[in-house]
Each structure stands twice: as C-alpha cells, then as structure tokens.
Amino acid sequence: MTNQLPKTLMEAVKYFADPETCIQFVASLRWADGEAVCPFCQSKENYFLKTRKIWKCKACRKQFSVKYNTIFEDSPLGLDKWLTGIWMIANCKNGISSYEIHRALGITQKSAWFMLHRIRLAMSVGSIELSGEVEADETFIGGDAKNMHHKAKKRRNVTAGRPKHKVAVMGVVERKGRVKAGVMKTVRINSLVSFLHDHVEKGSKVYTDEARHYENIYHSYVHEVVNHSMEYVRDNVHTNSLENYWSLLKRTIKGTYVSVAPEHLQAYVEEQSFRYNERKGTDLTRFLEMIKSISGKRITYSQLIGCEI
C-alpha cells in the first residue's frame, strides 16, 4: 500500500481528491486491515452504508463514521481538506499559518485556525522517557521588552532583570534522538527538576549549563556542566542540540505565527517537537505518523477559546 501513496504535496492533493479514497485510507490506519471496529461495543461485525458513507454495527445497531472519536469529529470539512492540511503542517519546517491554510484550502480563516489546533492536538505525544546522553535547558518565549509600549510593560511587570513577561519552556533532548519540551507555570527549582525526573531515566548522563537549579541532580544523574560565560563546548559537554531546537521553535513562532497566546503555547511546542522527532523521516512517513495519532483526541471550539472547561 505504501508504494501507492503520495510522496509530495501535489500528489497528496490529487490522491485525496476522491472522498472514497480518503475514507478507506483513514480506516486502514485507524483499524487493523481497514476492518471497522464499532466504537460503542467494539464489535467487528459491521457493514458499510455506501450512500451515507458510514458503518452500522450488527451487534448494537449504532452507526458511526470514520471521523468518530478523532480530531475530525463533528467537522463539516471534508477529509480531502483535512488530509491535505495535515500533510502541510506536518512537513512545513517553520509551520504554516491559519491564513495560509485558509487560502490554500478555500476555507475560512476561523476554520483553518480551529483545524490547525486540532491537528496540533494529534501531534502531542504525551509522556516519553529519554535516556543515554541527554541535554537539559530552559528558554523564555515572548516579545522583546524594547518593542513593547510603556503601558504594556507596566501591565506585564517588565523589569530589567528576569523576563517576567515571557513564558518559560523547559526542554530535554537525547543526543541525535528525541526531544520533550513543556511550558512551565513557574521557574522554581522543584518544577524544573520534576520535569527532568519525569522525562529522563535515572542514571542517564545529563548535560546542562551552570544554572543553580541543576546543582543537586547529581543524586539521580551523571551530571556535567558547561559554563556559557566562558565556553559553549568542552569536549562532549554542551547543550547545542537543545539550542538548535530552541532556534527552530522561536523561528517558527516569530516568523510564521508572530503572536502566540500563552495558553496556546504548549500546542505550538508540541507541533515543533513532533517535526523535530520525525526529522529523519520523509514527508510521507511524517504524514502517516500523524494519521496514526488522530484517534481519541478531540477538542471543541468552546474549549479552545476558554469558554468551556
């Protein structure tokens, strides 16, 4: 089947132009061998209603579509637009804005924004554990204070010291491997070290800068430090892999998304982490990994804009 799948965006647009092809494609990745499983009673005894393009379960008699219990659920947009949108965001190195999706797919900007956030939800991988040689560091995401109006500086309590108006993001990355990053509510030692313990296997070799909150992690890890006030690399001791990830993340936010609300920042971090972790694959393999992650992940527009808890 893989040999018949598209390998470029142009091929993907043509391939997914047929609604029947879209349904069978998503079904083949959602369910083993494309055999539909009833989401209500888990029965495999189903039959396909061609006129309505849905399945009906012989056991519980309930009907369901291939969109049910996925990021596509309750969306009026066709799978042709969804699959093309997923291909674009999975493979655009610096991300793709809702206005670009709006123009490319012929949908409203509001729909494109909602679509992208649903796709980012599928990009999140949850908890992962890294091991071996691991780099740990944190960065701050937000606008430059020098470009802010004095009223905005006062409202956000901007000072000359630590950037209080910015949002802290903690990250850990395996050398030549995966990355895990998360938005931190606080930059206190306990929070940062807890993130490290949650995602890095004990006994791993951890490289950090000279920040004070890493001083006592030697109890759990083989810890080596590089003093950035003096050097950036000392033999094999550096945090350059993570600095590369921060560069990609900030370039995406500043260059493509321009302004990201703090409450949505984690979604953009997950987006960049997905592309980083799948960087060795092809456009097709990244796309397939995305489709495999669509099930069981759903968010409503009201939840997204904070009107529903």
N, C-alpha and C positions, 0 to 999 in steps of 0.2 A: 504493500500500500504506500509506503514511504516514497518509493521511486516515482509514483504518480502525483505526489503532492507538489504544490508550487514551491519555487525556491527564491522568487523575487516578489516584490510588491505588485508589479504589473501582472505577473502570473497569478498571484493571490486574488486580485480583483476579478480576473476572468474566471478563475476556478470557483469562487464563491458567489458568482452571479446567479447561479441556479439554486433556488430555495431547497429543493430536494437534496442536492448535494450537501448543503450546509447542515441540514438535519441529520443526514446519515453520518457526516463527518463528526459532529459533536457527539452523536450517540455512540460511535465507535470508540471514542476516547473516554466517555463517561461510564460506559458499561462494557464489560468484557465481551469481546467478539461482536459488539454492537447490539447485543441482546438486551432489550429494555428490562429494567427491574422496577417494579411498582414501588414508589417512594412511601406508600401508605402501609402496605402489608408485606413488602419485599418479595412478592411472588414474581416468577419469571414467565408465568402463563399470561401473556398479553397479546393483543392484536392491534395492528396499526390501522387507523381510520384515515385513508388517503385523502378524502375530501376535506377533512379538518386538520390533517397533519398532526394528529395526536394519537396516543396509545390509550387503550381501555383494558383494564385489568379483568381477567376472567374470574379471579377469586373474590375481590371486594367490589368489583363493578365500578370503580372510580376511574376517572380519566386524568391524564397528565401529559404534558408536552416535554420536549427535550430541554426547555428552558426552566422547568420547575426545580426549585431549590438550588438555583445557580445565580450568578451575578446578572443573568439575563432576565430573571423572573419579573413579570408584570411590565416589561418594557415593550412599548408599541413599535420599537425599531426592529427591523428585520435582521436575521442572523448574518446576512450579507454585509450589512454596515457594521455590526458588532465584530465580526471576524476580521474585517479589514482594519477596523480601529485597533484591535488587539495587535495585529501584525505591525502597525505603525508605531505604537507606543513601546512595544517590546524591543524594537530594533532601531529606534532613533536614539543615538548615543546621548544627546543633550535634551532628551524629552521632546514632547510635542504639545503645543498649547491647545486649549479648547477652541480658539479661533481658527487654528489650522485644521482641526478635525471638522469644525463647522463648515468651512469652505470645501474641504476635500470630500466629505460625505454628503453634503447637501442637507444637513440637519441644523436645528437652531443652536446657538452658542450655549444656551442653558442646558439643552440635551447633551451636547458634547461635553460640557463640564461634568455633568452627572455621570455620563458614560465613563469618562476618564477616572473618576473617583471609584467607581465600581470595579474597573479594571485594576486599579492600584490595590484594592482590597484583595484581589486574587493574587497579586504579586507578593503579598506578605507571606512569610514562611513560618512565622511563629518562633518558638524557641529552638535554637540549634546549639550544639556544643562543639567548640573548637579545641584543637589540641596541637601538640608539637611546638613549633616556634610561632608565637603569637605576639602581635603588636597591639598596644592599647593606648588610646589618646582621646581627647575630647576637643571639641571646637564650638564656636558660637555662631549662630545663624541670625542674620538681621541686617537692617540698613545701617550705613555708616552715619555716625553721630554728626559728622561735619556737614552732611547733606540734609539734616533734619531742621525743621522750623523750631525756633526757641520755645514756642508753646508746647510743641510735641516733646521736646527734650524735658521740659518741666513736668509734663504729664507722665512721662515714662521714667522719670527719676534718673536721667542720664548724667553720669558723672565722668570725671577724667580717669577714674580707675577702672575696675572691672566692668565690662559692658552689661549693665543690669537690664538694658532694654532689649538685649538679644536672648535667644533661646539656646540653651546648652544641649549638645548632642554628643553622646558617648559612643565610641566605636571600638571594636576588636576585630582583627583580621589575621588569618593564617598566612604565613609566607607562601605565596603562589597558590593560595586557596581561597576560602570563602570569607565573607565579611558579615558582621552583625552590628547594626547601629540602632540606637534608640534615643528619643527625645527624653531629657531628664527634667523632672519638675524642680529639682534642686541640685546644686553642685557640691553638696556636703560630702564628706569623705565616705560616710556609710552608704549613701546612694550609689556613688561611683564604684566603690569596691564591691557592693552587692551585685551590680550589673556584671562586673568582671567574673565573680564567682558563679553567676547564673549561666554564663555562656562560654567559659573556658575551663577545661578539665584540669583538676588539681594535679600538680606535678609538672605541668607544661612550663616551657621556658617563655617568659613574658618580658618583652622589651618596652620600656616607657621613657618619657622624658623625666626631668628632675622634679616634677610636681610633688608636693608634700603628701598628697593623699595616696600615693603609691608606696610610701616608706615601709609599711608593715605587711605588704603582700608576700614577703619572702617566707612567711609561715606556710603558705599554700603553693607557692610557685618558685621556680628558679628565676630570680628577678635580676635583670641588668638594665642599667640606666645610661642614657646619652644626655649630656648637658648641652642644650641648644644654645646657651650663651657662649659656648666655646667651640662646639663642633656639631655636625649633623650626622656624621657617620664615624664609628670607631670599630674597625674590623667588621664583624657581622651584627653589631649593635646599632640599630637605627629604627626609626618609625616611618620610613619613606613610603612603604606600601600603603599605610593608612593615610599619609599626607596626599598620596595620589588619589585615594578615594574621596577625601575631603575636597580636593580640587575639582573632581568630576561633579560632586554634589553641588558645590557652590556655583560652578559654571552653569549647571542645569537651572538652578533657581534664579540666578542673576540674569542669565542670558535668554532663557525661554519663558519661565514663569513670572519673572520680575518681582512679584509681590506674593508671598505665601503667608496666610494667616497661621499663627502659632498652633491653633487647634487642628490644623490640617497638615502640619509639618511632618508628622510621623509617616503619613501616607506617601509623601514625596521622598522621604528617606528610604522607605520600603521599595519604591519604584527604582531608585538608583542602585540599591543593594541587589535587587533581582538582576539587573543588567550586568552588574559587576560580577556576581556569582556565576552568571551564564556567559561570560565574555569569551570563553574558549569555544562556544558552540557556533552554529550557523544561524542565519535568520530563521530557518525552518525549525531547528531544534529549540530555539528560544520560544518560538510561537507555540510549539507543541507542549512545552513545559507550562506555558500559561494556560492552555486549554485544559490541561490535567488538573489545574488548581481552581477551576471555576465553581465546583460543587460545594454546597454547604456554606457559601459566603454570600450574604445579601445585606444591603443597607438601603433604607428608604431615603427619599429626598428630605423628609422632615428630620430624620436622624442626622443627616449630613449637615444641615444648616442649623442644627441645635434646637429645633422646635419640638423634639421628641426624645425622650430618654429611653 
